[in-house]
Amino acid sequence: MKAAILKSPQATPTPHLNVEEVPRPQPAPGLLLLRVLACGVCRTDLHIVERDLPPLRPQLIPGHQIVGEVVAGESAESPIGSRVGVSWMGGVDGDCWYCRHEMENLCDRPTFTGYTVDGGYAEYALARADFTFPLPGDLNDIHVAPLLCAGIIGFRSLRVAGVEPGERVGLFGFGSSASLTIAVLQHWKCDVYVSTRGESHRKLATSLGANWVGSENEKPPVELDRAVTFAPSGDVVVSALASLRKGGVVAINAIHLDRMPQFDYDKLLWGERVIRSVANMTRADARDFLKIARDIGIHPQVTVFPLAQANEALQAIKHETVNGAAVIVP
């Protein structure tokens, strides 16, 4: 099969994916072999390829928003020929303290798709059967793919922030995840305030019905009940914190931050304001979000790249030259 390979820093000093012919994987017990129909491109993939996250394997196939057709392996929920989704959480140990207390997203020994195991920038991929999700037929492959991480983790961010229906919620940064999250907030009748760089992102937020849209240097005109940051920047976290009412919560939707600057505790954090990180997702998050996405008809804006242009897709995410999501189709 063809796959986009990330090799070790010793083999490839400059971060770059090479599209090569490699052996097709074979499913062991508990695993499904999927023919990859589409794979969403996530900023976490960029962090992996650019080695902001430390390399864990001598070579790797990235990609963790996989839409695939089951072609081999056994699963009662996902028989051969069915269409399933795979997300960032590729597996957990099931018996650590966190798994036993319904916090599997914090598992001590997790498997991460496209990081600790090979992912979906390929024609075929393996996935644990119990970490695949049957997909509704309402959306086609390329429009389902971004839901499988950007959508799920955005939904979890709203849970971590404690969003209640009818609240005022700020979204700081407006890439793929935020553009999916806004639909859920509107379904919950929340007022949405978007602060983001890039004129194209501001236009997208406006077109999706945000109550207010401003630049990264503009403060929302009201105090916010909750805020979610989507940019990997500590400065953005401080901007979100500065926009909160007393008792409000900022949820940081980023696996990596460039830095966390000093800030004035007395003005910004005092008053029982809260900063929380968003770590991974649970299978319950995935199932709940996919049901909502189907019920309200979330239809993400997508730009498609062939597998041969995997590097170009990552650069488009890095430089924010696509609105909505980027999706690779092998």
Secondary structure as UniProt FT lines:
FT   STRAND          2..7
FT   TURN            9..11
FT   STRAND          17..21
FT   TURN            29..30
FT   STRAND          31..41
FT   HELIX           43..49
FT   TURN            50..51
FT   STRAND          59..60
FT   STRAND          65..72
FT   TURN            80..81
FT   STRAND          83..86
FT   STRAND          89..91
FT   HELIX           97..100
FT   TURN            101..102
FT   HELIX           104..106
FT   STRAND          111..113
FT   TURN            114..116
FT   STRAND          124..128
FT   HELIX           129..131
FT   STRAND          132..134
FT   TURN            137..138
FT   HELIX           141..144
FT   HELIX           145..148
FT   HELIX           150..161
FT   TURN            165..166
FT   STRAND          168..172
FT   HELIX           176..187
FT   TURN            188..189
FT   STRAND          191..195
FT   HELIX           199..207
FT   TURN            208..209
FT   STRAND          212..214
FT   TURN            216..217
FT   STRAND          224..229
FT   HELIX           234..241
FT   TURN            242..243
FT   STRAND          244..252
FT   HELIX           265..268
FT   TURN            269..272
FT   STRAND          274..277
FT   HELIX           283..296
FT   STRAND          302..306
FT   HELIX           307..309
FT   HELIX           310..318
FT   TURN            319..320
FT   STRAND          325..329
//
